[in-house]
Amino acid sequence: MTEPGTHAAGEGVSDEEMIESVAGQTDSASEHADQAGKDWAGKDLDAPAPTDQG
């Protein structure tokens, strides 16, 4: 049930606008790209170990 005064995420936004919005947030040239793969203290994170699930 939708609460009064609310709307669905992305309501009124075209597919193209949504694509541009998401692309801008995930762009490797973004101002936060240098922090990707680091913890809160700026230390590099190790990749998770592979699992046998699949």
N, C-alpha and C positions, 0 to 999 in steps of 0.2 A: 504494500500500500504506500502511495506517495503522500508525504506530508504536505499540507497546504503551504504554498509559497516556495516550493522546491521544484526542481526540474531534473530531468535525466542528464547525466554527464554528456557533453557534446551536443546537446539539443540546440538546434539552430546554427550549427557549424557544419560547413560543407566538408566532404571527404578531403578535398584539396587543402582546406584550412587546417584540418586535423593532422594531415600528413606533415605539413610545414611546421606545425607546433611541436609534434613529436620529434621530427628531424632536428629542430633547433635545440631541443633538450638533450639529444643524444649525440650531437655533433662532436667529433673528436677535436675540432678546432675551438670548442667552447672554452670559456675562461676557467672552467674547473677540470679540464681534461688532464692536467698534470697531477691531479689528485686521484685519478682512477686507479684502482688496484692498491690503494694505500689505506692503512687504518687511521683512526682518529689522530694519532700522534705523527702521521706522515711516514710511517715505516712501511716498506714493501710487504705485501701480503703474499704468502705462499699459495700456489694454486691448490685446490682440493685434490686429495688423492683419488685416483680412479677407482671405481667400484666394479664389482663383477655383475651388477644388475644391468639388464639391457635387453 
